[in-house]
Amino acid sequence: MDFFETIRGRRSCREFLDRPVSAKDIETCLEAARLAPSGTNAQPWRFLVARRPGIRAALAEAGHGHSGLKQAPAIVALLGDRGLYRKRLRRAKELADIGALRPETLAALESRYLEKEKNAAGSRDAGLEDRAIQANCMLAGEHFVLAAAALELGCCWVGAFEADKVAEILKLNPKYNFPVALLALGYPADGSQPPRPRYSISDIAWKDEAGRPWEAGTA
Ligand SMILES: Cc1cc2nc3c(=O)[nH]c(=O)nc-3n(C[C@H](O)[C@H](O)[C@H](O)COP(=O)(O)O)c2cc1C
């Protein structure tokens, strides 16, 4: 499917057919997610594919009984991974080795990283670190969602869930992993949905300075 056609046609899907999604299609979505960009190429994400009915039912409950989570034949838990995030300097060095990161930038990253580690000793700023991890995960999640749309699968990004319950159900090691989103995945049963309202470009884009509207079509 054409890229813009996919973007325009995608909807959050909350009703699913009772029909399994193939492992191949799930892997296509995972492949798209894997290729997402991330700061210093840290890739601080994990994807836990839940297909077992008991686990899905428990996740749906942790998601306040969301219809999509209840019905979807697969729920993909998008998880932040602090262990992978803490390897980001290694990833940055790999980038430098292949010429994708300038040596000066690597040196700056190294000193910033060492400074942060020093300050973090004993009092790691978990909030800041988790926010960075989460921001990267969001990009991978959207790659996943768009790949699902391109395969004409339905998907719903669910952010409203009890994180502690999800961590327990999925046996996460809370030292390293935390849930960012639950992605309900399956074949849509909610027909063709009209597009949800969006701000116009003029509403949200500015030209040269804050508050000066970008007038679509005339700029
Ligand atoms: C970060 C994030 C969290 C969301 N959380 C939920 C959720 O908890 N439950 C839900 O039904 N939809 C959720 N959505 C889907 C949005 O409601 C949906 O994207 C929005 O209404 C626009 O509709 P569309 O995706 O069909 O274009 C979430 C989407 C994002 C990006």
Ligand as a Chemical Component Dictionary entry (heavy atoms), coordinates in Angstrom:
data_LIG
# 
_chem_comp.id                   LIG 
_chem_comp.type                 NON-POLYMER 
_chem_comp.pdbx_formal_charge   0 
_chem_comp.three_letter_code    LIG 
# 
loop_
_chem_comp_atom.comp_id 
_chem_comp_atom.atom_id 
_chem_comp_atom.alt_atom_id 
_chem_comp_atom.type_symbol 
_chem_comp_atom.charge 
_chem_comp_atom.model_Cartn_x 
_chem_comp_atom.model_Cartn_y 
_chem_comp_atom.model_Cartn_z 
_chem_comp_atom.pdbx_ordinal 
LIG C1  C1  C 0 -0.202 7.704 23.371 1  
LIG C2  C2  C 0 -1.551 7.196 22.955 2  
LIG C3  C3  C 0 -2.379 6.643 23.912 3  
LIG C4  C4  C 0 -3.634 6.156 23.537 4  
LIG N1  N1  N 0 -4.389 5.523 24.465 5  
LIG C5  C5  C 0 -5.581 4.996 24.104 6  
LIG C6  C6  C 0 -6.341 4.246 25.050 7  
LIG O1  O1  O 0 -5.950 4.066 26.201 8  
LIG N2  N2  N 0 -7.541 3.739 24.641 9  
LIG C7  C7  C 0 -7.997 3.892 23.347 10 
LIG O2  O2  O 0 -9.061 3.377 23.040 11 
LIG N3  N3  N 0 -7.283 4.597 22.429 12 
LIG C8  C8  C 0 -6.085 5.140 22.777 13 
LIG N4  N4  N 0 -5.328 5.802 21.841 14 
LIG C9  C9  C 0 -5.857 5.995 20.477 15 
LIG C10 C10 C 0 -6.376 7.426 20.301 16 
LIG O3  O3  O 0 -7.594 7.589 20.974 17 
LIG C11 C11 C 0 -6.519 7.727 18.800 18 
LIG O4  O4  O 0 -5.272 7.634 18.194 19 
LIG C12 C12 C 0 -7.107 9.120 18.518 20 
LIG O5  O5  O 0 -8.405 9.251 19.048 21 
LIG C13 C13 C 0 -7.196 9.413 17.022 22 
LIG O6  O6  O 0 -7.915 8.417 16.350 23 
LIG P1  P1  P 0 -7.272 7.526 15.191 24 
LIG O7  O7  O 0 -6.068 6.823 15.787 25 
LIG O8  O8  O 0 -8.324 6.553 14.786 26 
LIG O9  O9  O 0 -6.875 8.454 14.088 27 
LIG C14 C14 C 0 -4.069 6.280 22.188 28 
LIG C15 C15 C 0 -3.220 6.822 21.238 29 
LIG C16 C16 C 0 -1.965 7.252 21.617 30 
LIG C17 C17 C 0 -1.033 7.775 20.552 31 
# 
loop_
_chem_comp_bond.comp_id 
_chem_comp_bond.atom_id_1 
_chem_comp_bond.atom_id_2 
_chem_comp_bond.value_order 
_chem_comp_bond.pdbx_ordinal 
LIG C1  C2  SING 1  
LIG C2  C3  SING 2  
LIG C2  C16 DOUB 3  
LIG C3  C4  DOUB 4  
LIG C4  N1  SING 5  
LIG C4  C14 SING 6  
LIG N1  C5  DOUB 7  
LIG C5  C6  SING 8  
LIG C5  C8  SING 9  
LIG C6  O1  DOUB 10 
LIG C6  N2  SING 11 
LIG N2  C7  SING 12 
LIG C7  O2  DOUB 13 
LIG C7  N3  SING 14 
LIG N3  C8  DOUB 15 
LIG C8  N4  SING 16 
LIG N4  C9  SING 17 
LIG N4  C14 SING 18 
LIG C9  C10 SING 19 
LIG C10 O3  SING 20 
LIG C10 C11 SING 21 
LIG C11 O4  SING 22 
LIG C11 C12 SING 23 
LIG C12 O5  SING 24 
LIG C12 C13 SING 25 
LIG C13 O6  SING 26 
LIG O6  P1  SING 27 
LIG P1  O7  DOUB 28 
LIG P1  O8  SING 29 
LIG P1  O9  SING 30 
LIG C14 C15 DOUB 31 
LIG C15 C16 SING 32 
LIG C16 C17 SING 33 
# 
